[in-house]
Amino acid sequence: MFVDNSGRRSKLLRRLGLLLGVACLGYAVVLGMAFMGVGTSLSPSQLLPFANGQGGPGGTGPGTVPQGGRGNPVAPPSGTPTAP
């Protein structure tokens, strides 16, 4: 069995563990701030895409239908062919 009498390996592992711990702590702080809404310049009502007929950034305005949504229904076919 190899024994490191100088302690260099334990110092290296301790420093790597400390660096990893600081990185994880920083990520947790950023994640917590994101959940609290820090750094978001929008109000909560602007985050909803179609609330009260007003869209958020790049959304649709009043009287328009979002792409893929329900618009004016097409009339059912009458059964008689139309002339070209």
Chimera marker file (.cmm) of the C-alpha trace (Angstrom):
<marker_set name="trace">
<marker id="1" x="0.000" y="0.000" z="0.000" r="1" g="1" b="0" radius="0.5"/>
<marker id="2" x="1.299" y="3.440" z="-0.942" r="1" g="1" b="0" radius="0.5"/>
<marker id="3" x="1.469" y="6.002" z="1.863" r="1" g="1" b="0" radius="0.5"/>
<marker id="4" x="1.881" y="9.717" z="1.100" r="1" g="1" b="0" radius="0.5"/>
<marker id="5" x="3.951" y="11.001" z="4.017" r="1" g="1" b="0" radius="0.5"/>
<marker id="6" x="4.229" y="14.532" z="2.607" r="1" g="1" b="0" radius="0.5"/>
<marker id="7" x="0.455" y="15.127" z="2.560" r="1" g="1" b="0" radius="0.5"/>
<marker id="8" x="0.443" y="16.594" z="-0.948" r="1" g="1" b="0" radius="0.5"/>
<marker id="9" x="-2.283" y="14.285" z="-2.161" r="1" g="1" b="0" radius="0.5"/>
<marker id="10" x="-4.614" y="15.150" z="0.722" r="1" g="1" b="0" radius="0.5"/>
<marker id="11" x="-3.970" y="18.883" z="0.194" r="1" g="1" b="0" radius="0.5"/>
<marker id="12" x="-4.765" y="18.518" z="-3.500" r="1" g="1" b="0" radius="0.5"/>
<marker id="13" x="-7.956" y="16.579" z="-2.822" r="1" g="1" b="0" radius="0.5"/>
<marker id="14" x="-9.001" y="19.038" z="-0.122" r="1" g="1" b="0" radius="0.5"/>
<marker id="15" x="-8.502" y="21.975" z="-2.503" r="1" g="1" b="0" radius="0.5"/>
<marker id="16" x="-10.411" y="20.236" z="-5.289" r="1" g="1" b="0" radius="0.5"/>
<marker id="17" x="-13.252" y="19.459" z="-2.873" r="1" g="1" b="0" radius="0.5"/>
<marker id="18" x="-13.325" y="23.051" z="-1.663" r="1" g="1" b="0" radius="0.5"/>
<marker id="19" x="-13.402" y="24.342" z="-5.241" r="1" g="1" b="0" radius="0.5"/>
<marker id="20" x="-16.233" y="21.956" z="-6.128" r="1" g="1" b="0" radius="0.5"/>
<marker id="21" x="-18.137" y="22.980" z="-2.985" r="1" g="1" b="0" radius="0.5"/>
<marker id="22" x="-17.814" y="26.687" z="-3.801" r="1" g="1" b="0" radius="0.5"/>
<marker id="23" x="-19.015" y="26.040" z="-7.366" r="1" g="1" b="0" radius="0.5"/>
<marker id="24" x="-22.043" y="24.112" z="-6.099" r="1" g="1" b="0" radius="0.5"/>
<marker id="25" x="-22.834" y="26.787" z="-3.536" r="1" g="1" b="0" radius="0.5"/>
<marker id="26" x="-22.626" y="29.502" z="-6.207" r="1" g="1" b="0" radius="0.5"/>
<marker id="27" x="-24.940" y="27.535" z="-8.478" r="1" g="1" b="0" radius="0.5"/>
<marker id="28" x="-27.422" y="27.057" z="-5.621" r="1" g="1" b="0" radius="0.5"/>
<marker id="29" x="-27.406" y="30.802" z="-4.908" r="1" g="1" b="0" radius="0.5"/>
<marker id="30" x="-28.016" y="31.659" z="-8.573" r="1" g="1" b="0" radius="0.5"/>
<marker id="31" x="-30.777" y="29.057" z="-8.793" r="1" g="1" b="0" radius="0.5"/>
<marker id="32" x="-32.437" y="30.409" z="-5.654" r="1" g="1" b="0" radius="0.5"/>
<marker id="33" x="-32.274" y="33.960" z="-6.979" r="1" g="1" b="0" radius="0.5"/>
<marker id="34" x="-33.857" y="32.809" z="-10.244" r="1" g="1" b="0" radius="0.5"/>
<marker id="35" x="-36.729" y="31.197" z="-8.333" r="1" g="1" b="0" radius="0.5"/>
<marker id="36" x="-37.256" y="34.442" z="-6.434" r="1" g="1" b="0" radius="0.5"/>
<marker id="37" x="-37.381" y="36.391" z="-9.697" r="1" g="1" b="0" radius="0.5"/>
<marker id="38" x="-34.188" y="38.373" z="-9.263" r="1" g="1" b="0" radius="0.5"/>
<marker id="39" x="-32.880" y="39.550" z="-12.621" r="1" g="1" b="0" radius="0.5"/>
<marker id="40" x="-36.236" y="39.314" z="-14.398" r="1" g="1" b="0" radius="0.5"/>
<marker id="41" x="-37.253" y="42.651" z="-15.891" r="1" g="1" b="0" radius="0.5"/>
<marker id="42" x="-40.786" y="41.482" z="-16.681" r="1" g="1" b="0" radius="0.5"/>
<marker id="43" x="-43.780" y="41.705" z="-14.410" r="1" g="1" b="0" radius="0.5"/>
<marker id="44" x="-45.507" y="38.400" z="-13.653" r="1" g="1" b="0" radius="0.5"/>
<marker id="45" x="-48.458" y="39.327" z="-15.885" r="1" g="1" b="0" radius="0.5"/>
<marker id="46" x="-46.132" y="39.756" z="-18.868" r="1" g="1" b="0" radius="0.5"/>
<marker id="47" x="-44.819" y="36.218" z="-18.462" r="1" g="1" b="0" radius="0.5"/>
<marker id="48" x="-48.226" y="34.762" z="-19.378" r="1" g="1" b="0" radius="0.5"/>
<marker id="49" x="-48.505" y="34.587" z="-23.178" r="1" g="1" b="0" radius="0.5"/>
<marker id="50" x="-52.226" y="35.387" z="-23.648" r="1" g="1" b="0" radius="0.5"/>
<marker id="51" x="-53.508" y="36.967" z="-20.447" r="1" g="1" b="0" radius="0.5"/>
<marker id="52" x="-56.395" y="39.423" z="-20.941" r="1" g="1" b="0" radius="0.5"/>
<marker id="53" x="-55.887" y="39.593" z="-24.695" r="1" g="1" b="0" radius="0.5"/>
<marker id="54" x="-52.469" y="41.141" z="-24.341" r="1" g="1" b="0" radius="0.5"/>
<marker id="55" x="-49.360" y="39.288" z="-25.261" r="1" g="1" b="0" radius="0.5"/>
<marker id="56" x="-46.017" y="39.389" z="-23.639" r="1" g="1" b="0" radius="0.5"/>
<marker id="57" x="-42.891" y="40.307" z="-25.566" r="1" g="1" b="0" radius="0.5"/>
<marker id="58" x="-43.388" y="39.205" z="-29.145" r="1" g="1" b="0" radius="0.5"/>
<marker id="59" x="-46.867" y="37.942" z="-28.312" r="1" g="1" b="0" radius="0.5"/>
<marker id="60" x="-50.112" y="38.634" z="-30.057" r="1" g="1" b="0" radius="0.5"/>
<marker id="61" x="-52.215" y="41.701" z="-29.606" r="1" g="1" b="0" radius="0.5"/>
<marker id="62" x="-55.978" y="41.946" z="-29.157" r="1" g="1" b="0" radius="0.5"/>
<marker id="63" x="-58.069" y="40.448" z="-31.912" r="1" g="1" b="0" radius="0.5"/>
<marker id="64" x="-55.429" y="38.118" z="-33.261" r="1" g="1" b="0" radius="0.5"/>
<marker id="65" x="-55.205" y="34.362" z="-32.987" r="1" g="1" b="0" radius="0.5"/>
<marker id="66" x="-51.983" y="32.624" z="-32.008" r="1" g="1" b="0" radius="0.5"/>
<marker id="67" x="-50.446" y="30.357" z="-34.572" r="1" g="1" b="0" radius="0.5"/>
<marker id="68" x="-51.857" y="26.862" z="-34.209" r="1" g="1" b="0" radius="0.5"/>
<marker id="69" x="-54.756" y="28.117" z="-32.105" r="1" g="1" b="0" radius="0.5"/>
<marker id="70" x="-58.434" y="28.162" z="-32.964" r="1" g="1" b="0" radius="0.5"/>
<marker id="71" x="-59.456" y="30.796" z="-35.456" r="1" g="1" b="0" radius="0.5"/>
<marker id="72" x="-62.588" y="31.252" z="-37.505" r="1" g="1" b="0" radius="0.5"/>
<marker id="73" x="-63.927" y="27.810" z="-38.377" r="1" g="1" b="0" radius="0.5"/>
<marker id="74" x="-64.029" y="26.904" z="-42.032" r="1" g="1" b="0" radius="0.5"/>
<marker id="75" x="-67.514" y="26.324" z="-43.456" r="1" g="1" b="0" radius="0.5"/>
<marker id="76" x="-68.316" y="22.646" z="-43.954" r="1" g="1" b="0" radius="0.5"/>
<marker id="77" x="-68.321" y="21.429" z="-47.548" r="1" g="1" b="0" radius="0.5"/>
<marker id="78" x="-71.678" y="21.784" z="-49.309" r="1" g="1" b="0" radius="0.5"/>
<marker id="79" x="-71.334" y="18.651" z="-51.358" r="1" g="1" b="0" radius="0.5"/>
<marker id="80" x="-71.642" y="20.398" z="-54.749" r="1" g="1" b="0" radius="0.5"/>
<marker id="81" x="-68.523" y="20.872" z="-56.821" r="1" g="1" b="0" radius="0.5"/>
<marker id="82" x="-67.445" y="24.385" z="-57.708" r="1" g="1" b="0" radius="0.5"/>
<marker id="83" x="-66.602" y="25.512" z="-61.221" r="1" g="1" b="0" radius="0.5"/>
<marker id="84" x="-62.916" y="26.005" z="-61.924" r="1" g="1" b="0" radius="0.5"/>
<link id1="1" id2="2" r="1" g="1" b="0" radius="0.2"/>
<link id1="2" id2="3" r="1" g="1" b="0" radius="0.2"/>
<link id1="3" id2="4" r="1" g="1" b="0" radius="0.2"/>
<link id1="4" id2="5" r="1" g="1" b="0" radius="0.2"/>
<link id1="5" id2="6" r="1" g="1" b="0" radius="0.2"/>
<link id1="6" id2="7" r="1" g="1" b="0" radius="0.2"/>
<link id1="7" id2="8" r="1" g="1" b="0" radius="0.2"/>
<link id1="8" id2="9" r="1" g="1" b="0" radius="0.2"/>
<link id1="9" id2="10" r="1" g="1" b="0" radius="0.2"/>
<link id1="10" id2="11" r="1" g="1" b="0" radius="0.2"/>
<link id1="11" id2="12" r="1" g="1" b="0" radius="0.2"/>
<link id1="12" id2="13" r="1" g="1" b="0" radius="0.2"/>
<link id1="13" id2="14" r="1" g="1" b="0" radius="0.2"/>
<link id1="14" id2="15" r="1" g="1" b="0" radius="0.2"/>
<link id1="15" id2="16" r="1" g="1" b="0" radius="0.2"/>
<link id1="16" id2="17" r="1" g="1" b="0" radius="0.2"/>
<link id1="17" id2="18" r="1" g="1" b="0" radius="0.2"/>
<link id1="18" id2="19" r="1" g="1" b="0" radius="0.2"/>
<link id1="19" id2="20" r="1" g="1" b="0" radius="0.2"/>
<link id1="20" id2="21" r="1" g="1" b="0" radius="0.2"/>
<link id1="21" id2="22" r="1" g="1" b="0" radius="0.2"/>
<link id1="22" id2="23" r="1" g="1" b="0" radius="0.2"/>
<link id1="23" id2="24" r="1" g="1" b="0" radius="0.2"/>
<link id1="24" id2="25" r="1" g="1" b="0" radius="0.2"/>
<link id1="25" id2="26" r="1" g="1" b="0" radius="0.2"/>
<link id1="26" id2="27" r="1" g="1" b="0" radius="0.2"/>
<link id1="27" id2="28" r="1" g="1" b="0" radius="0.2"/>
<link id1="28" id2="29" r="1" g="1" b="0" radius="0.2"/>
<link id1="29" id2="30" r="1" g="1" b="0" radius="0.2"/>
<link id1="30" id2="31" r="1" g="1" b="0" radius="0.2"/>
<link id1="31" id2="32" r="1" g="1" b="0" radius="0.2"/>
<link id1="32" id2="33" r="1" g="1" b="0" radius="0.2"/>
<link id1="33" id2="34" r="1" g="1" b="0" radius="0.2"/>
<link id1="34" id2="35" r="1" g="1" b="0" radius="0.2"/>
<link id1="35" id2="36" r="1" g="1" b="0" radius="0.2"/>
<link id1="36" id2="37" r="1" g="1" b="0" radius="0.2"/>
<link id1="37" id2="38" r="1" g="1" b="0" radius="0.2"/>
<link id1="38" id2="39" r="1" g="1" b="0" radius="0.2"/>
<link id1="39" id2="40" r="1" g="1" b="0" radius="0.2"/>
<link id1="40" id2="41" r="1" g="1" b="0" radius="0.2"/>
<link id1="41" id2="42" r="1" g="1" b="0" radius="0.2"/>
<link id1="42" id2="43" r="1" g="1" b="0" radius="0.2"/>
<link id1="43" id2="44" r="1" g="1" b="0" radius="0.2"/>
<link id1="44" id2="45" r="1" g="1" b="0" radius="0.2"/>
<link id1="45" id2="46" r="1" g="1" b="0" radius="0.2"/>
<link id1="46" id2="47" r="1" g="1" b="0" radius="0.2"/>
<link id1="47" id2="48" r="1" g="1" b="0" radius="0.2"/>
<link id1="48" id2="49" r="1" g="1" b="0" radius="0.2"/>
<link id1="49" id2="50" r="1" g="1" b="0" radius="0.2"/>
<link id1="50" id2="51" r="1" g="1" b="0" radius="0.2"/>
<link id1="51" id2="52" r="1" g="1" b="0" radius="0.2"/>
<link id1="52" id2="53" r="1" g="1" b="0" radius="0.2"/>
<link id1="53" id2="54" r="1" g="1" b="0" radius="0.2"/>
<link id1="54" id2="55" r="1" g="1" b="0" radius="0.2"/>
<link id1="55" id2="56" r="1" g="1" b="0" radius="0.2"/>
<link id1="56" id2="57" r="1" g="1" b="0" radius="0.2"/>
<link id1="57" id2="58" r="1" g="1" b="0" radius="0.2"/>
<link id1="58" id2="59" r="1" g="1" b="0" radius="0.2"/>
<link id1="59" id2="60" r="1" g="1" b="0" radius="0.2"/>
<link id1="60" id2="61" r="1" g="1" b="0" radius="0.2"/>
<link id1="61" id2="62" r="1" g="1" b="0" radius="0.2"/>
<link id1="62" id2="63" r="1" g="1" b="0" radius="0.2"/>
<link id1="63" id2="64" r="1" g="1" b="0" radius="0.2"/>
<link id1="64" id2="65" r="1" g="1" b="0" radius="0.2"/>
<link id1="65" id2="66" r="1" g="1" b="0" radius="0.2"/>
<link id1="66" id2="67" r="1" g="1" b="0" radius="0.2"/>
<link id1="67" id2="68" r="1" g="1" b="0" radius="0.2"/>
<link id1="68" id2="69" r="1" g="1" b="0" radius="0.2"/>
<link id1="69" id2="70" r="1" g="1" b="0" radius="0.2"/>
<link id1="70" id2="71" r="1" g="1" b="0" radius="0.2"/>
<link id1="71" id2="72" r="1" g="1" b="0" radius="0.2"/>
<link id1="72" id2="73" r="1" g="1" b="0" radius="0.2"/>
<link id1="73" id2="74" r="1" g="1" b="0" radius="0.2"/>
<link id1="74" id2="75" r="1" g="1" b="0" radius="0.2"/>
<link id1="75" id2="76" r="1" g="1" b="0" radius="0.2"/>
<link id1="76" id2="77" r="1" g="1" b="0" radius="0.2"/>
<link id1="77" id2="78" r="1" g="1" b="0" radius="0.2"/>
<link id1="78" id2="79" r="1" g="1" b="0" radius="0.2"/>
<link id1="79" id2="80" r="1" g="1" b="0" radius="0.2"/>
<link id1="80" id2="81" r="1" g="1" b="0" radius="0.2"/>
<link id1="81" id2="82" r="1" g="1" b="0" radius="0.2"/>
<link id1="82" id2="83" r="1" g="1" b="0" radius="0.2"/>
<link id1="83" id2="84" r="1" g="1" b="0" radius="0.2"/>
</marker_set>
